[in-house]
Amino acid sequence: MKITFNENQEIVDRVKEGLKRTGGYCPCRLQRTEENKCMCKEFRNQIADSEFEGYCHCMLYYKSK
């Protein structure tokens, strides 16, 4: 398993800018809860799933098997 940033630098830059603006909360989510703090709970659960391969919700990170 390996976690990397999206290969598209423009997406990475935009999401990181959004994270700065929201204080570390996923810029793609409306609610500012601990579950939506980057790395969000949804993606942490996907990381724990040995069958999952793909991007997090905001496309900042990619998990490969």
Predicted model as a PDB file, atoms N, CA, C, CB and O in Angstrom, pLDDT in the B-factor column:
MODEL        1                                                                  
ATOM      1  N   MET A   1       0.837  -1.179   0.000  1.00 92.00           N  
ATOM      2  CA  MET A   1       0.000   0.000   0.000  1.00 92.00           C  
ATOM      3  C   MET A   1       0.883   1.244   0.000  1.00 92.00           C  
ATOM      4  CB  MET A   1      -0.953  -0.003   1.214  1.00 92.00           C  
ATOM      5  O   MET A   1       1.925   1.295   0.654  1.00 92.00           O  
ATOM      6  N   LYS A   2       0.435   2.235  -0.749  1.00 97.00           N  
ATOM      7  CA  LYS A   2       1.185   3.474  -0.839  1.00 97.00           C  
ATOM      8  C   LYS A   2       0.189   4.632  -0.979  1.00 97.00           C  
ATOM      9  CB  LYS A   2       2.189   3.438  -2.038  1.00 97.00           C  
ATOM     10  O   LYS A   2      -0.764   4.548  -1.754  1.00 97.00           O  
ATOM     11  N   ILE A   3       0.421   5.715  -0.219  1.00 98.00           N  
ATOM     12  CA  ILE A   3      -0.409   6.921  -0.307  1.00 98.00           C  
ATOM     13  C   ILE A   3       0.448   8.010  -0.937  1.00 98.00           C  
ATOM     14  CB  ILE A   3      -0.956   7.366   1.112  1.00 98.00           C  
ATOM     15  O   ILE A   3       1.533   8.321  -0.445  1.00 98.00           O  
ATOM     16  N   THR A   4      -0.047   8.587  -2.028  1.00 98.00           N  
ATOM     17  CA  THR A   4       0.678   9.651  -2.720  1.00 98.00           C  
ATOM     18  C   THR A   4      -0.264  10.799  -3.016  1.00 98.00           C  
ATOM     19  CB  THR A   4       1.319   9.129  -4.022  1.00 98.00           C  
ATOM     20  O   THR A   4      -1.484  10.655  -2.943  1.00 98.00           O  
ATOM     21  N   PHE A   5       0.318  11.947  -3.353  1.00 98.00           N  
ATOM     22  CA  PHE A   5      -0.491  13.068  -3.826  1.00 98.00           C  
ATOM     23  C   PHE A   5      -0.952  12.775  -5.254  1.00 98.00           C  
ATOM     24  CB  PHE A   5       0.312  14.410  -3.761  1.00 98.00           C  
ATOM     25  O   PHE A   5      -0.327  12.002  -5.980  1.00 98.00           O  
ATOM     26  N   ASN A   6      -2.033  13.397  -5.627  1.00 98.00           N  
ATOM     27  CA  ASN A   6      -2.532  13.326  -6.995  1.00 98.00           C  
ATOM     28  C   ASN A   6      -1.396  13.756  -7.932  1.00 98.00           C  
ATOM     29  CB  ASN A   6      -3.810  14.232  -7.188  1.00 98.00           C  
ATOM     30  O   ASN A   6      -0.621  14.653  -7.599  1.00 98.00           O  
ATOM     31  N   GLU A   7      -1.301  13.128  -9.078  1.00 97.00           N  
ATOM     32  CA  GLU A   7      -0.249  13.485 -10.037  1.00 97.00           C  
ATOM     33  C   GLU A   7      -0.509  14.836 -10.707  1.00 97.00           C  
ATOM     34  CB  GLU A   7      -0.126  12.401 -11.103  1.00 97.00           C  
ATOM     35  O   GLU A   7       0.411  15.449 -11.248  1.00 97.00           O  
ATOM     36  N   ASN A   8      -1.756  15.298 -10.670  1.00 98.00           N  
ATOM     37  CA  ASN A   8      -2.119  16.583 -11.259  1.00 98.00           C  
ATOM     38  C   ASN A   8      -1.802  17.690 -10.255  1.00 98.00           C  
ATOM     39  CB  ASN A   8      -3.630  16.610 -11.665  1.00 98.00           C  
ATOM     40  O   ASN A   8      -2.537  17.879  -9.286  1.00 98.00           O  
ATOM     41  N   GLN A   9      -0.715  18.418 -10.481  1.00 98.00           N  
ATOM     42  CA  GLN A   9      -0.249  19.439  -9.546  1.00 98.00           C  
ATOM     43  C   GLN A   9      -1.260  20.558  -9.369  1.00 98.00           C  
ATOM     44  CB  GLN A   9       1.066  20.014 -10.016  1.00 98.00           C  
ATOM     45  O   GLN A   9      -1.329  21.147  -8.290  1.00 98.00           O  
ATOM     46  N   GLU A  10      -2.045  20.871 -10.386  1.00 98.00           N  
ATOM     47  CA  GLU A  10      -3.051  21.932 -10.285  1.00 98.00           C  
ATOM     48  C   GLU A  10      -4.113  21.558  -9.243  1.00 98.00           C  
ATOM     49  CB  GLU A  10      -3.716  22.189 -11.667  1.00 98.00           C  
ATOM     50  O   GLU A  10      -4.525  22.400  -8.445  1.00 98.00           O  
ATOM     51  N   ILE A  11      -4.549  20.305  -9.252  1.00 97.00           N  
ATOM     52  CA  ILE A  11      -5.525  19.838  -8.259  1.00 97.00           C  
ATOM     53  C   ILE A  11      -4.914  19.901  -6.865  1.00 97.00           C  
ATOM     54  CB  ILE A  11      -5.995  18.393  -8.579  1.00 97.00           C  
ATOM     55  O   ILE A  11      -5.557  20.374  -5.928  1.00 97.00           O  
ATOM     56  N   VAL A  12      -3.685  19.431  -6.721  1.00 98.00           N  
ATOM     57  CA  VAL A  12      -3.001  19.449  -5.427  1.00 98.00           C  
ATOM     58  C   VAL A  12      -2.916  20.880  -4.902  1.00 98.00           C  
ATOM     59  CB  VAL A  12      -1.586  18.832  -5.546  1.00 98.00           C  
ATOM     60  O   VAL A  12      -3.225  21.132  -3.738  1.00 98.00           O  
ATOM     61  N   ASP A  13      -2.503  21.811  -5.747  1.00 98.00           N  
ATOM     62  CA  ASP A  13      -2.372  23.210  -5.334  1.00 98.00           C  
ATOM     63  C   ASP A  13      -3.713  23.792  -4.907  1.00 98.00           C  
ATOM     64  CB  ASP A  13      -1.780  24.046  -6.468  1.00 98.00           C  
ATOM     65  O   ASP A  13      -3.790  24.490  -3.895  1.00 98.00           O  
ATOM     66  N   ARG A  14      -4.773  23.514  -5.666  1.00 97.00           N  
ATOM     67  CA  ARG A  14      -6.098  24.056  -5.339  1.00 97.00           C  
ATOM     68  C   ARG A  14      -6.634  23.489  -4.033  1.00 97.00           C  
ATOM     69  CB  ARG A  14      -7.083  23.765  -6.467  1.00 97.00           C  
ATOM     70  O   ARG A  14      -7.188  24.222  -3.213  1.00 97.00           O  
ATOM     71  N   VAL A  15      -6.472  22.194  -3.840  1.00 97.00           N  
ATOM     72  CA  VAL A  15      -6.971  21.577  -2.610  1.00 97.00           C  
ATOM     73  C   VAL A  15      -6.168  22.077  -1.412  1.00 97.00           C  
ATOM     74  CB  VAL A  15      -6.899  20.034  -2.702  1.00 97.00           C  
ATOM     75  O   VAL A  15      -6.749  22.380  -0.369  1.00 97.00           O  
ATOM     76  N   LYS A  16      -4.852  22.168  -1.540  1.00 98.00           N  
ATOM     77  CA  LYS A  16      -4.031  22.678  -0.449  1.00 98.00           C  
ATOM     78  C   LYS A  16      -4.408  24.119  -0.106  1.00 98.00           C  
ATOM     79  CB  LYS A  16      -2.546  22.594  -0.817  1.00 98.00           C  
ATOM     80  O   LYS A  16      -4.429  24.493   1.066  1.00 98.00           O  
ATOM     81  N   GLU A  17      -4.703  24.917  -1.115  1.00 97.00           N  
ATOM     82  CA  GLU A  17      -5.153  26.294  -0.897  1.00 97.00           C  
ATOM     83  C   GLU A  17      -6.473  26.296  -0.118  1.00 97.00           C  
ATOM     84  CB  GLU A  17      -5.319  27.039  -2.254  1.00 97.00           C  
ATOM     85  O   GLU A  17      -6.664  27.095   0.799  1.00 97.00           O  
ATOM     86  N   GLY A  18      -7.371  25.396  -0.497  1.00 97.00           N  
ATOM     87  CA  GLY A  18      -8.639  25.262   0.213  1.00 97.00           C  
ATOM     88  C   GLY A  18      -8.454  24.812   1.643  1.00 97.00           C  
ATOM     89  O   GLY A  18      -9.161  25.275   2.538  1.00 97.00           O  
ATOM     90  N   LEU A  19      -7.504  23.910   1.871  1.00 97.00           N  
ATOM     91  CA  LEU A  19      -7.225  23.451   3.234  1.00 97.00           C  
ATOM     92  C   LEU A  19      -6.713  24.598   4.107  1.00 97.00           C  
ATOM     93  CB  LEU A  19      -6.200  22.305   3.213  1.00 97.00           C  
ATOM     94  O   LEU A  19      -7.069  24.691   5.281  1.00 97.00           O  
ATOM     95  N   LYS A  20      -5.896  25.450   3.548  1.00 97.00           N  
ATOM     96  CA  LYS A  20      -5.410  26.621   4.291  1.00 97.00           C  
ATOM     97  C   LYS A  20      -6.567  27.544   4.639  1.00 97.00           C  
ATOM     98  CB  LYS A  20      -4.345  27.387   3.474  1.00 97.00           C  
ATOM     99  O   LYS A  20      -6.649  28.063   5.752  1.00 97.00           O  
ATOM    100  N   ARG A  21      -7.456  27.744   3.683  1.00 96.00           N  
ATOM    101  CA  ARG A  21      -8.601  28.645   3.852  1.00 96.00           C  
ATOM    102  C   ARG A  21      -9.575  28.125   4.915  1.00 96.00           C  
ATOM    103  CB  ARG A  21      -9.334  28.823   2.515  1.00 96.00           C  
ATOM    104  O   ARG A  21     -10.204  28.915   5.619  1.00 96.00           O  
ATOM    105  N   THR A  22      -9.700  26.795   5.031  1.00 96.00           N  
ATOM    106  CA  THR A  22     -10.677  26.204   5.951  1.00 96.00           C  
ATOM    107  C   THR A  22     -10.061  25.731   7.263  1.00 96.00           C  
ATOM    108  CB  THR A  22     -11.367  25.046   5.282  1.00 96.00           C  
ATOM    109  O   THR A  22     -10.756  25.143   8.092  1.00 96.00           O  
ATOM    110  N   GLY A  23      -8.789  25.975   7.461  1.00 97.00           N  
ATOM    111  CA  GLY A  23      -8.146  25.555   8.696  1.00 97.00           C  
ATOM    112  C   GLY A  23      -7.891  24.065   8.765  1.00 97.00           C  
ATOM    113  O   GLY A  23      -7.866  23.488   9.852  1.00 97.00           O  
ATOM    114  N   GLY A  24      -7.701  23.430   7.605  1.00 97.00           N  
ATOM    115  CA  GLY A  24      -7.367  22.015   7.572  1.00 97.00           C  
ATOM    116  C   GLY A  24      -8.549  21.094   7.328  1.00 97.00           C  
ATOM    117  O   GLY A  24      -8.386  19.875   7.265  1.00 97.00           O  
ATOM    118  N   TYR A  25      -9.738  21.667   7.191  1.00 97.00           N  
ATOM    119  CA  TYR A  25     -10.913  20.853   6.891  1.00 97.00           C  
ATOM    120  C   TYR A  25     -11.052  20.691   5.386  1.00 97.00           C  
ATOM    121  CB  TYR A  25     -12.189  21.484   7.490  1.00 97.00           C  
ATOM    122  O   TYR A  25     -10.698  21.583   4.615  1.00 97.00           O  
ATOM    123  N   CYS A  26     -11.575  19.535   4.978  1.00 95.00           N  
ATOM    124  CA  CYS A  26     -11.753  19.252   3.561  1.00 95.00           C  
ATOM    125  C   CYS A  26     -12.542  20.379   2.904  1.00 95.00           C  
ATOM    126  CB  CYS A  26     -12.467  17.898   3.358  1.00 95.00           C  
ATOM    127  O   CYS A  26     -13.665  20.662   3.322  1.00 95.00           O  
ATOM    128  N   PRO A  27     -11.984  21.025   1.890  1.00 94.00           N  
ATOM    129  CA  PRO A  27     -12.684  22.125   1.241  1.00 94.00           C  
ATOM    130  C   PRO A  27     -13.887  21.667   0.414  1.00 94.00           C  
ATOM    131  CB  PRO A  27     -11.728  22.880   0.361  1.00 94.00           C  
ATOM    132  O   PRO A  27     -14.687  22.490  -0.032  1.00 94.00           O  
ATOM    133  N   CYS A  28     -14.012  20.370   0.212  1.00 90.00           N  
ATOM    134  CA  CYS A  28     -15.121  19.818  -0.566  1.00 90.00           C  
ATOM    135  C   CYS A  28     -16.339  19.525   0.299  1.00 90.00           C  
ATOM    136  CB  CYS A  28     -14.681  18.553  -1.274  1.00 90.00           C  
ATOM    137  O   CYS A  28     -17.393  19.158  -0.219  1.00 90.00           O  
ATOM    138  N   ARG A  29     -16.207  19.680   1.582  1.00 92.00           N  
ATOM    139  CA  ARG A  29     -17.290  19.367   2.526  1.00 92.00           C  
ATOM    140  C   ARG A  29     -17.789  20.654   3.180  1.00 92.00           C  
ATOM    141  CB  ARG A  29     -16.807  18.356   3.612  1.00 92.00           C  
ATOM    142  O   ARG A  29     -17.012  21.562   3.473  1.00 92.00           O  
ATOM    143  N   LEU A  30     -19.091  20.709   3.399  1.00 91.00           N  
ATOM    144  CA  LEU A  30     -19.680  21.905   4.011  1.00 91.00           C  
ATOM    145  C   LEU A  30     -19.496  21.927   5.521  1.00 91.00           C  
ATOM    146  CB  LEU A  30     -21.158  21.988   3.677  1.00 91.00           C  
ATOM    147  O   LEU A  30     -19.243  22.986   6.095  1.00 91.00           O  
ATOM    148  N   GLN A  31     -19.618  20.779   6.171  1.00 94.00           N  
ATOM    149  CA  GLN A  31     -19.524  20.715   7.622  1.00 94.00           C  
ATOM    150  C   GLN A  31     -18.073  20.718   8.075  1.00 94.00           C  
ATOM    151  CB  GLN A  31     -20.236  19.476   8.148  1.00 94.00           C  
ATOM    152  O   GLN A  31     -17.224  20.052   7.483  1.00 94.00           O  
ATOM    153  N   ARG A  32     -17.802  21.468   9.124  1.00 96.00           N  
ATOM    154  CA  ARG A  32     -16.469  21.529   9.718  1.00 96.00           C  
ATOM    155  C   ARG A  32     -16.479  20.668  10.978  1.00 96.00           C  
ATOM    156  CB  ARG A  32     -16.050  23.011  10.043  1.00 96.00           C  
ATOM    157  O   ARG A  32     -16.633  21.169  12.092  1.00 96.00           O  
ATOM    158  N   THR A  33     -16.310  19.356  10.775  1.00 97.00           N  
ATOM    159  CA  THR A  33     -16.285  18.412  11.888  1.00 97.00           C  
ATOM    160  C   THR A  33     -14.952  17.681  11.877  1.00 97.00           C  
ATOM    161  CB  THR A  33     -17.473  17.405  11.804  1.00 97.00           C  
ATOM    162  O   THR A  33     -14.223  17.717  10.885  1.00 97.00           O  
ATOM    163  N   GLU A  34     -14.637  17.019  12.980  1.00 96.00           N  
ATOM    164  CA  GLU A  34     -13.393  16.258  13.065  1.00 96.00           C  
ATOM    165  C   GLU A  34     -13.326  15.184  11.976  1.00 96.00           C  
ATOM    166  CB  GLU A  34     -13.258  15.614  14.450  1.00 96.00           C  
ATOM    167  O   GLU A  34     -12.243  14.864  11.488  1.00 96.00           O  
ATOM    168  N   GLU A  35     -14.471  14.631  11.599  1.00 97.00           N  
ATOM    169  CA  GLU A  35     -14.493  13.611  10.549  1.00 97.00           C  
ATOM    170  C   GLU A  35     -14.039  14.173   9.208  1.00 97.00           C  
ATOM    171  CB  GLU A  35     -15.893  13.022  10.416  1.00 97.00           C  
ATOM    172  O   GLU A  35     -13.563  13.430   8.349  1.00 97.00           O  
ATOM    173  N   ASN A  36     -14.184  15.484   9.027  1.00 97.00           N  
ATOM    174  CA  ASN A  36     -13.824  16.119   7.763  1.00 97.00           C  
ATOM    175  C   ASN A  36     -12.480  16.828   7.803  1.00 97.00           C  
ATOM    176  CB  ASN A  36     -14.884  17.095   7.371  1.00 97.00           C  
ATOM    177  O   ASN A  36     -12.121  17.535   6.862  1.00 97.00           O  
ATOM    178  N   LYS A  37     -11.735  16.643   8.887  1.00 97.00           N  
ATOM    179  CA  LYS A  37     -10.395  17.214   8.978  1.00 97.00           C  
ATOM    180  C   LYS A  37      -9.468  16.347   8.115  1.00 97.00           C  
ATOM    181  CB  LYS A  37      -9.893  17.283  10.482  1.00 97.00           C  
ATOM    182  O   LYS A  37      -9.529  15.120   8.179  1.00 97.00           O  
ATOM    183  N   CYS A  38      -8.626  16.974   7.324  1.00 97.00           N  
ATOM    184  CA  CYS A  38      -7.748  16.243   6.408  1.00 97.00           C  
ATOM    185  C   CYS A  38      -6.663  15.513   7.200  1.00 97.00           C  
ATOM    186  CB  CYS A  38      -7.109  17.206   5.372  1.00 97.00           C  
ATOM    187  O   CYS A  38      -6.021  16.127   8.052  1.00 97.00           O  
ATOM    188  N   MET A  39      -6.461  14.352   6.971  1.00 96.00           N  
ATOM    189  CA  MET A  39      -6.985  13.289   6.157  1.00 96.00           C  
ATOM    190  C   MET A  39      -8.308  12.853   6.776  1.00 96.00           C  
ATOM    191  CB  MET A  39      -5.977  12.104   6.046  1.00 96.00           C  
ATOM    192  O   MET A  39      -8.350  12.431   7.931  1.00 96.00           O  
ATOM    193  N   CYS A  40      -9.378  12.957   6.011  1.00 96.00           N  
ATOM    194  CA  CYS A  40     -10.724  12.749   6.541  1.00 96.00           C  
ATOM    195  C   CYS A  40     -10.961  11.294   6.959  1.00 96.00           C  
ATOM    196  CB  CYS A  40     -11.759  13.162   5.503  1.00 96.00           C  
ATOM    197  O   CYS A  40     -10.260  10.375   6.535  1.00 96.00           O  
ATOM    198  N   LYS A  41     -11.964  11.131   7.797  1.00 97.00           N  
ATOM    199  CA  LYS A  41     -12.292   9.794   8.303  1.00 97.00           C  
ATOM    200  C   LYS A  41     -12.644   8.846   7.156  1.00 97.00           C  
ATOM    201  CB  LYS A  41     -13.463   9.871   9.304  1.00 97.00           C  
ATOM    202  O   LYS A  41     -12.268   7.674   7.176  1.00 97.00           O  
ATOM    203  N   GLU A  42     -13.362   9.354   6.161  1.00 97.00           N  
ATOM    204  CA  GLU A  42     -13.736   8.517   5.014  1.00 97.00           C  
ATOM    205  C   GLU A  42     -12.493   7.917   4.362  1.00 97.00           C  
ATOM    206  CB  GLU A  42     -14.538   9.339   3.978  1.00 97.00           C  
ATOM    207  O   GLU A  42     -12.462   6.719   4.077  1.00 97.00           O  
ATOM    208  N   PHE A  43     -11.472   8.735   4.125  1.00 97.00           N  
ATOM    209  CA  PHE A  43     -10.272   8.227   3.469  1.00 97.00           C  
ATOM    210  C   PHE A  43      -9.466   7.335   4.404  1.00 97.00           C  
ATOM    211  CB  PHE A  43      -9.409   9.382   2.975  1.00 97.00           C  
ATOM    212  O   PHE A  43      -8.873   6.356   3.951  1.00 97.00           O  
ATOM    213  N   ARG A  44      -9.429   7.646   5.692  1.00 97.00           N  
ATOM    214  CA  ARG A  44      -8.725   6.762   6.639  1.00 97.00           C  
ATOM    215  C   ARG A  44      -9.369   5.380   6.630  1.00 97.00           C  
ATOM    216  CB  ARG A  44      -8.745   7.359   8.080  1.00 97.00           C  
ATOM    217  O   ARG A  44      -8.673   4.367   6.704  1.00 97.00           O  
ATOM    218  N   ASN A  45     -10.699   5.337   6.539  1.00 98.00           N  
ATOM    219  CA  ASN A  45     -11.392   4.049   6.447  1.00 98.00           C  
ATOM    220  C   ASN A  45     -11.058   3.348   5.135  1.00 98.00           C  
ATOM    221  CB  ASN A  45     -12.913   4.245   6.570  1.00 98.00           C  
ATOM    222  O   ASN A  45     -10.905   2.127   5.104  1.00 98.00           O  
ATOM    223  N   GLN A  46     -10.944   4.113   4.057  1.00 97.00           N  
ATOM    224  CA  GLN A  46     -10.586   3.526   2.764  1.00 97.00           C  
ATOM    225  C   GLN A  46      -9.154   2.998   2.805  1.00 97.00           C  
ATOM    226  CB  GLN A  46     -10.745   4.565   1.628  1.00 97.00           C  
ATOM    227  O   GLN A  46      -8.860   1.970   2.195  1.00 97.00           O  
ATOM    228  N   ILE A  47      -8.274   3.675   3.504  1.00 97.00           N  
ATOM    229  CA  ILE A  47      -6.898   3.201   3.654  1.00 97.00           C  
ATOM    230  C   ILE A  47      -6.887   1.859   4.370  1.00 97.00           C  
ATOM    231  CB  ILE A  47      -6.042   4.230   4.426  1.00 97.00           C  
ATOM    232  O   ILE A  47      -6.127   0.961   4.009  1.00 97.00           O  
ATOM    233  N   ALA A  48      -7.730   1.728   5.380  1.00 97.00           N  
ATOM    234  CA  ALA A  48      -7.796   0.481   6.156  1.00 97.00           C  
ATOM    235  C   ALA A  48      -8.377  -0.673   5.342  1.00 97.00           C  
ATOM    236  CB  ALA A  48      -8.632   0.690   7.415  1.00 97.00           C  
ATOM    237  O   ALA A  48      -8.158  -1.837   5.677  1.00 97.00           O  
ATOM    238  N   ASP A  49      -9.109  -0.364   4.285  1.00 97.00           N  
ATOM    239  CA  ASP A  49      -9.715  -1.388   3.432  1.00 97.00           C  
ATOM    240  C   ASP A  49      -8.672  -1.894   2.436  1.00 97.00           C  
ATOM    241  CB  ASP A  49     -10.964  -0.826   2.686  1.00 97.00           C  
ATOM    242  O   ASP A  49      -8.260  -1.162   1.537  1.00 97.00           O  
ATOM    243  N   SER A  50      -8.257  -3.126   2.596  1.00 95.00           N  
ATOM    244  CA  SER A  50      -7.197  -3.671   1.736  1.00 95.00           C  
ATOM    245  C   SER A  50      -7.625  -3.777   0.274  1.00 95.00           C  
ATOM    246  CB  SER A  50      -6.776  -5.041   2.239  1.00 95.00           C  
ATOM    247  O   SER A  50      -6.771  -3.868  -0.608  1.00 95.00           O  
ATOM    248  N   GLU A  51      -8.906  -3.766   0.006  1.00 96.00           N  
ATOM    249  CA  GLU A  51      -9.405  -3.874  -1.370  1.00 96.00           C  
ATOM    250  C   GLU A  51      -9.534  -2.525  -2.078  1.00 96.00           C  
ATOM    251  CB  GLU A  51     -10.744  -4.561  -1.368  1.00 96.00           C  
ATOM    252  O   GLU A  51      -9.662  -2.478  -3.301  1.00 96.00           O  
ATOM    253  N   PHE A  52      -9.501  -1.433  -1.317  1.00 97.00           N  
ATOM    254  CA  PHE A  52      -9.704  -0.108  -1.918  1.00 97.00           C  
ATOM    255  C   PHE A  52      -8.443   0.381  -2.607  1.00 97.00           C  
ATOM    256  CB  PHE A  52     -10.140   0.902  -0.856  1.00 97.00           C  
ATOM    257  O   PHE A  52      -7.339   0.271  -2.075  1.00 97.00           O  
ATOM    258  N   GLU A  53      -8.630   0.922  -3.797  1.00 98.00           N  
ATOM    259  CA  GLU A  53      -7.572   1.647  -4.497  1.00 98.00           C  
ATOM    260  C   GLU A  53      -8.242   2.830  -5.168  1.00 98.00           C  
ATOM    261  CB  GLU A  53      -6.809   0.732  -5.545  1.00 98.00           C  
ATOM    262  O   GLU A  53      -9.223   2.661  -5.892  1.00 98.00           O  
ATOM    263  N   GLY A  54      -7.719   4.033  -4.932  1.00 98.00           N  
ATOM    264  CA  GLY A  54      -8.302   5.206  -5.565  1.00 98.00           C  
ATOM    265  C   GLY A  54      -8.013   6.477  -4.790  1.00 98.00           C  
ATOM    266  O   GLY A  54      -7.200   6.508  -3.867  1.00 98.00           O  
ATOM    267  N   TYR A  55      -8.721   7.535  -5.208  1.00 98.00           N  
ATOM    268  CA  TYR A  55      -8.536   8.870  -4.642  1.00 98.00           C  
ATOM    269  C   TYR A  55      -9.410   9.093  -3.422  1.00 98.00           C  
ATOM    270  CB  TYR A  55      -8.833   9.927  -5.683  1.00 98.00           C  
ATOM    271  O   TYR A  55     -10.452   8.458  -3.261  1.00 98.00           O  
ATOM    272  N   CYS A  56      -8.970  10.004  -2.566  1.00 97.00           N  
ATOM    273  CA  CYS A  56      -9.820  10.474  -1.478  1.00 97.00           C  
ATOM    274  C   CYS A  56     -10.919  11.355  -2.089  1.00 97.00           C  
ATOM    275  CB  CYS A  56      -8.982  11.263  -0.395  1.00 97.00           C  
ATOM    276  O   CYS A  56     -10.902  11.638  -3.287  1.00 97.00           O  
ATOM    277  N   HIS A  57     -11.855  11.777  -1.268  1.00 94.00           N  
ATOM    278  CA  HIS A  57     -13.016  12.536  -1.737  1.00 94.00           C  
ATOM    279  C   HIS A  57     -12.622  13.787  -2.540  1.00 94.00           C  
ATOM    280  CB  HIS A  57     -13.875  12.940  -0.549  1.00 94.00           C  
ATOM    281  O   HIS A  57     -13.217  14.064  -3.581  1.00 94.00           O  
ATOM    282  N   CYS A  58     -11.643  14.525  -2.070  1.00 95.00           N  
ATOM    283  CA  CYS A  58     -11.270  15.781  -2.732  1.00 95.00           C  
ATOM    284  C   CYS A  58     -10.178  15.598  -3.786  1.00 95.00           C  
ATOM    285  CB  CYS A  58     -10.806  16.785  -1.700  1.00 95.00           C  
ATOM    286  O   CYS A  58      -9.744  16.562  -4.417  1.00 95.00           O  
ATOM    287  N   MET A  59      -9.739  14.351  -3.969  1.00 97.00           N  
ATOM    288  CA  MET A  59      -8.755  13.996  -4.991  1.00 97.00           C  
ATOM    289  C   MET A  59      -7.338  14.487  -4.697  1.00 97.00           C  
ATOM    290  CB  MET A  59      -9.194  14.541  -6.307  1.00 97.00           C  
ATOM    291  O   MET A  59      -6.513  14.574  -5.607  1.00 97.00           O  
ATOM    292  N   LEU A  60      -7.051  14.809  -3.437  1.00 98.00           N  
ATOM    293  CA  LEU A  60      -5.711  15.220  -3.065  1.00 98.00           C  
ATOM    294  C   LEU A  60      -4.781  14.010  -2.963  1.00 98.00           C  
ATOM    295  CB  LEU A  60      -5.738  15.985  -1.742  1.00 98.00           C  
ATOM    296  O   LEU A  60      -3.652  14.045  -3.452  1.00 98.00           O  
ATOM    297  N   TYR A  61      -5.262  12.946  -2.327  1.00 98.00           N  
ATOM    298  CA  TYR A  61      -4.447  11.750  -2.106  1.00 98.00           C  
ATOM    299  C   TYR A  61      -4.925  10.589  -2.957  1.00 98.00           C  
ATOM    300  CB  TYR A  61      -4.468  11.356  -0.635  1.00 98.00           C  
ATOM    301  O   TYR A  61      -6.095  10.501  -3.331  1.00 98.00           O  
ATOM    302  N   TYR A  62      -3.985   9.699  -3.253  1.00 98.00           N  
ATOM    303  CA  TYR A  62      -4.297   8.473  -3.982  1.00 98.00           C  
ATOM    304  C   TYR A  62      -3.714   7.293  -3.200  1.00 98.00           C  
ATOM    305  CB  TYR A  62      -3.729   8.521  -5.449  1.00 98.00           C  
ATOM    306  O   TYR A  62      -2.546   7.306  -2.809  1.00 98.00           O  
ATOM    307  N   LYS A  63      -4.542   6.284  -2.982  1.00 98.00           N  
ATOM    308  CA  LYS A  63      -4.076   5.050  -2.343  1.00 98.00           C  
ATOM    309  C   LYS A  63      -3.938   3.983  -3.401  1.00 98.00           C  
ATOM    310  CB  LYS A  63      -5.044   4.589  -1.218  1.00 98.00           C  
ATOM    311  O   LYS A  63      -4.898   3.663  -4.102  1.00 98.00           O  
ATOM    312  N   SER A  64      -2.743   3.429  -3.517  1.00 97.00           N  
ATOM    313  CA  SER A  64      -2.537   2.303  -4.424  1.00 97.00           C  
ATOM    314  C   SER A  64      -2.279   1.065  -3.586  1.00 97.00           C  
ATOM    315  CB  SER A  64      -1.355   2.569  -5.411  1.00 97.00           C  
ATOM    316  O   SER A  64      -1.771   1.148  -2.468  1.00 97.00           O  
ATOM    317  N   LYS A  65      -2.636  -0.077  -4.139  1.00 89.00           N  
ATOM    318  CA  LYS A  65      -2.465  -1.339  -3.411  1.00 89.00           C  
ATOM    319  C   LYS A  65      -1.012  -1.762  -3.370  1.00 89.00           C  
ATOM    320  CB  LYS A  65      -3.303  -2.439  -4.045  1.00 89.00           C  
ATOM    321  O   LYS A  65      -0.688  -2.801  -2.796  1.00 89.00           O  
TER     322      LYS A  65                                                      
ENDMDL                                                                          
END                                                                             
